[in-house]
Each structure stands twice: as C-alpha cells, then as structure tokens.
Amino acid sequence: MKPFAYVRAGSLAEAADAYASHPGARYLGGGTNLVDLMKLGVERPTALIDVTRLPMAEVTELPDGSLRVGALVRNSDLAAHPQVRERYPVLSQALLAGASGQLRNAATTGGNLLQRTRCPYFQDVSKPCNKREPGSGCGALAGVRRDHAVLGHSEHCVATHPSDMAVALAALDAQVELYGLAGVRRVPAAEFHRLPGEHPERDTVLEPGELVTAVLLPAATAGVPSAYRKARDRASYAFALASVAVVLKVSEGVVAHAGIAFGGLAHRPWRARRAEEALLGATPTEAACERAVGLELERARPLGENAYKVPLARNLAVDVVGRLARNGQDAS
C-alpha cells in the first residue's frame, strides 16, 4: 500500500491551503471513482483532502430563477429533486441513466464532473497511456477501439468521457463554479472538459488546487422541453456507447432554441453547435433534423471498429429532436 496523508477540511480556504501544501494531493468527495483508481494504482495521491463536511450539499433557487446545485449534492438526490425533475428533466434522466442506485447514493455532483475515463488502457497500469503517463503512448491506437472516440480525438488519446450528467449540463448551458487560491470563477459546463490535443492528461480547465463548489442551472433553459437518450451494451449499469441530451423550444412552428450535446463520442461532452445553428429558425421536420445532425457528425473520424457510433448517435439525436419538436408543437 502506498501511504498518503489525510486532511478533513473545515472550510474552502482550509481545503485550498491543504491542497497547496501537499503536492500530488487529491480532493475526496464520494470517492466512487477516485478510490477505485487508487486500488488499481492509477491514482497515487500524496494526500486526500476530505471536503465532505463543507456546506455544499444543498440545491438552492436563486433570485433570478436559476438553481445552484452544491458540489456535494448526491446524484440520487439531484435526480429526484422536484424542481430538477419539473424544470430540467434532461438532467434527471441523465443521472438516472448512470451507474447503479447504490453508486448514485454516494456519488456527488462535483465528483461526477471530475470522474476519469473508463478506457481499459488507462485503467491498466501495464499498458501505455498518455493520459495516465504522458509520453508513454496510447495503447488503444493499436488495440481494441470499439468504445473509443469518433470526435475530437488526437494521436495522443482516443478515450471518451464517461459522465451522463455532464452531457445534460452542456446542453442546458449550465455553469460550473470553482474555488481556488485566486478566488471564485465560473466556467460554462460545455467548456469545462478539454479535448486531448497534445495533453490528454489534462481532463478539465481546472487550475491546480481549484475545487468544484457548485453547478448553476440557468433560468433561461428552465422549463424548456428536454430529454436524454442513451445507447449501451446492456439495459442498465453500463457506460454510453453513444448518448444525446437535447433542449429544444419550438415557437410558432420553428425552432427558437436548441441545445444539443453528445456523450460517448469524445474526450468531453460534445456540444453540437453546427446542428444547433442549422435548426434555429427552421421548421423541425424529419428531413431538417437529419440534415442538422448530419452536419455535426461530418466531423467524425471513426477508428475502424467504432464506426457504428456515427449512425447510432445520428439516429438517437434525430429521434429525440423529432419527439421534442412534435410534443412542443402539440403543446402550442
């Protein structure tokens, strides 16, 4: 066993200070991913900074109608929250599509965002992995790539991000609140995770020592029709082969707002900006939906055996957009 220090933080400032004083430290919330990676030898923290006693476990409605979700809100509690189910159903659906009930009871909002890839080459310390050990190579490039990225990958990494929740947050235009030694800042959820480029070891835009303190769900997308669909190898407890989160408002027969994000296709939740732009102001016919989604997936670069992901993602997105459009038109 590799020894490590343990610090239970009593405040955000204390947590940041403890992290700064222990090079190689990690923050500990629910631990559902971090502890597993420690057991595998992938993560070898010098210290665990326990933040579970910090006041970040509440969902609060802000004066402008947005919701502030504390980083320690459990996935089960967030999925079941009445305001989330009513105003942001895509988020509730995405959370319930992820993991088992037992894991959702332990996993936190902040931890869900920060979970590492489930690429088997990353999790196996006997295999080369640039994400785990920069410069060692990517075992997946010459290995089994059925579950790997078709969008935004690089010669250094072809892993996908595993979170369902993060895909919904990207489509909702949510923001991630961060706290560090420099203070508080906010980052759009769709920009919180990075593409691999030459530095796949950097999963997010977090600065050293920064801590996720909350997620903000905007008032602008509250109540807008939304849905999440996920394709996986088995009916439950499996990561996405491809998934899609859609937030769609139809007014007077045309698309007035579109937020679309794919999961299981890239190193981060993939915000489908091309598809959104093509849909805005258009009548959401099946042909228009197919064209818009097709424009987005033109950029896909399958790796051979994972080429099935492109038509799978296209079919999922066209179906969800079409259903939301029809329901929205029926309601108007």
N, C-alpha and C positions, 0 to 999 in steps of 0.2 A: 504493500500500500504506500502511495506517495503522501507524505504528511502535508497538511495545509493548516493555516490559521483560520479562526472563526471569529467574526465580529458581528454582534447584533446591534444594528444601528438604531438610535433613538430619534433621529431627525434626518432630513435630507442633507443638511450640511455635514452631519456626522458621517453619513454614508459616503458622501463625496470625498471627505477628508480621509476616511479609512481606505477607500479605493486608491487614492493618490499615494498613500503611504505603503501600499503593498503592490509593487509591480507584479503584474500577472494575476491580479485578483479578478473575481467574478461576482456579480450581484446574484443573490439567491432569492427567488420568489417561491413559486410552486415546486420548482425543481424537476418537473416531469421530463424535461429534455436534458438539462444540464447534468443531473445525477446519472442518467443513462450513459451520457458521453464520458463522464468520469470513470464509470465502470469499464467502458471499452478502452480507456486510455487515450481517447481523442482529446478530451479536455483535461488539463493538468494544472488547475489553478493553485496559486500560492496561498490564496486566502479566499474564503467565502464571506461576502458581506451580506448578512441576512437583513432584508428590508421588509419582512412580513409584518413587523409591528408598526410600520409607518401608516399614517392616516390616508391611505389611497385605495380604500375598498368600498367607495360609495359611487352611486350614479346620481348626479345632480342636474336638475334643469336650470339653465342659466337664463337671465332676464330676456335675452333675445330669442328664446325658444329652442336653443341648441341643448344638447346633452353632453355633460362632462363625465366620462367614464374613468374612474380611477384605475391605475395600472394593476392594482391587486384585486379588482373585481374578478371573481371566478367565472370561467366560461359558462358553466351551468346557470349561474345567477344572471349573467348578462343575457343569455338566450331566452330566459324565462321572464325577464323584466317587462312589465306591461307596456311601458312606453316604447321599448325597443320592438316588441312584437307588433305593436299597432303602427308605429311611425317608420320603423326601419326593418320591415320583415326580411329583407335580403340578409341582414346581419344575423338575425335569429336563425334563419335557415342554414346559413353557412356554419355557424357554431355547432348546430345540432348534427351537421353532416361530418363533423370532425371528431375523431377518436371515439373512445367509449365513454359511457356515463361516469365511470369511476375517474377517468382522467380529466373529464370536463369539470368534475367537482374539485379537483386540485389545481388544474392549470389556470394561470392568470392572464389577464388581458395583455399586460406588458410582456410576459413570457411567451405568449403565443406569437407576438410580433417578432420576438428575438430567437425563435427556435431555429436550429441549423438544418441544413438539407438532410434528407434521408438517403442520399446517394450511397449505395453499398461500398463504393470505393473510398468515400470519405469516412465511413464508419469502421472500415477495416484497416488497422494501422500497419498491416503487412503489405498494403497496396500503395502505389504512388498517388498523391493527391495534392494539387497545388493549393486547394482551399485549406487543407489541414497543415501542409508543409510547403510553403511557397518555393517554387523552383524544382520540386521533385517530379513534376509531370502529372498528367491526367490519365489515370488507369482506364477511365470509361471510354476514352477516344479509341482505344484498340480493343475494348471489351464489349460487354453487353450493354446496349444503349436503348433498350425498349422503353424505359420510363424517363428518358432524359429530355433535355430542352430542344425545342424546334425554333425558338425565337430568342434573339439577343445573346446567344452563347458565343464563346470565343475559343481560340485554340488552347486556352489555358483551363477552361472549365465549361462543362456542359450540364451541370447539375440544375435541378429545379427547386424552387422554394415550396415547402410543404403546406403552408398555412391556408386554411379555408377562410378564416376570419379576415385576414389581410386582403384577400381578393375583394370581399364585400366592402371593406373600408375604402379601398381605392376607388371603387365605383361610386361610392357615396360622397366623394370629395371630403372625407374626414381629414382631420389633422392629428398629428402626434405631438404631444407636449413633452419636452425634455428638460431635465435639470442637470446642470454641471457646475463646475467651479466658476464658470463665466456667467452663470445665472440661468434664466428660463428662456427657451425659444420654442417655436413651433415649426413643424415641417409637414407639408402635405403627405398624407398616407401613401399616395401613389408615387412619391419621390423618396420615401423613407428607405426602401431597399435599393441596392445597387445592382447593375449588370456587372458581369465578371470582369470584362476587359482584361487588363494585364494583372489585376489584383483581386482574384476571386476570394482571397482570404478576408476581404472587407465586405461583409454582408450588408451593412447599412451605412447611413451617413452619420451615425453616432460618433462624436468626438471622444477621445479617451476619458473614461470616468463618467460620462454622461449616463443618466438614468431615465428611463421612460417613466413619467409620472401620471400621464393620463392620455386618453383619446377623446377628441371632441367631434361629436356628430352634429353636422351643421343643420340649422333650421331650414335652409334652402331646399334640402332634399327630404326633409321630414314629411311623411305622408305621400310622397311621390311613389306610384306603383313600382314595385321592385321584386326580384326573385333571384334565387341561386339554384343552379343545377350542377351536378357533379357526376362524372362517369368514373367508375372504379372497377377493380377486378372482382370484388365481391360486394354484397349489398350493404355492408357496414364495416366500420373499423379499418378502413383502407384509405391510403392517400390517393389524391386525384390523378387519373391518367390525363384528364382534361376537365376543367370546370369553367363556369361563367357566372358572373354577377352582373345583373342588368338593372338600371334605374331609368325608367322611361316615362315621360309625360307626353301625352297626346292632347293637343288642344285644337279645336275646330278642324279636325281631320288631318293635321300634320304634326310631326314630332317637334315639340317645344323644348324638350330637354332629354339628353341621352348620356348616361354614364355606363360604360361597359368595361369590364375587366376580366381577363382570363387567368385561370390558375392551372398549374401543372404543365405549362408550356415554356416557362422561362425561369431565370435565376431570381426573378421577383414577380409579384403580381403584375400582369401585363395590361396596362391601360390602353384600350383600343381607340386611340384618338382618331385615326383615319375613319374607322367605322362610324364613330360618333358624328364627325363632320359631315359624312355622306348622308346620314339620317336626318340631321337637323333641317327642318323646313320641308322635309319630304313626306309624302303620303306613305305610311308604313305598310305597303303591300309586301307580299312574299318576295316578289322579284327585287324590290328595293332593299329589303333586309338581306337577301342573298348577295346582292351587289356590294352593299356596305361591308358586310363581314368578309366577303372575298377580297376587297381592297386591303383590309387589315392583314389577312393571312397570306397575301402575296409575298410578304417579307419572310415567311417561314423558310428555314433551311434544315429539313429533316436529316437525320443521321443514319438513314438506312432503315433499320427495323422499327424506328419510331415514326415513320411517315404516316401511319394510321392516325396519329394525333391531329393532323391538319383537318381531314374531313370530319373527324369526331368533334373537334372544337367548333367547326363551322356549323354542323348540324345542331349542336347544343345551343349555340348563340342564336341561330335563325329561329329555332323553336321557341326559346324564351322571349326574344324580342317580339315575335309574332303574337304569342299568347298575351303578353302585356299590352301590346298595341290593340288587340281585339277587345280585351277587357276594358281598356281605357276609353275606347270608342263607344262601347256599350254603356259605360257609366255616364258619358257626356251626352 
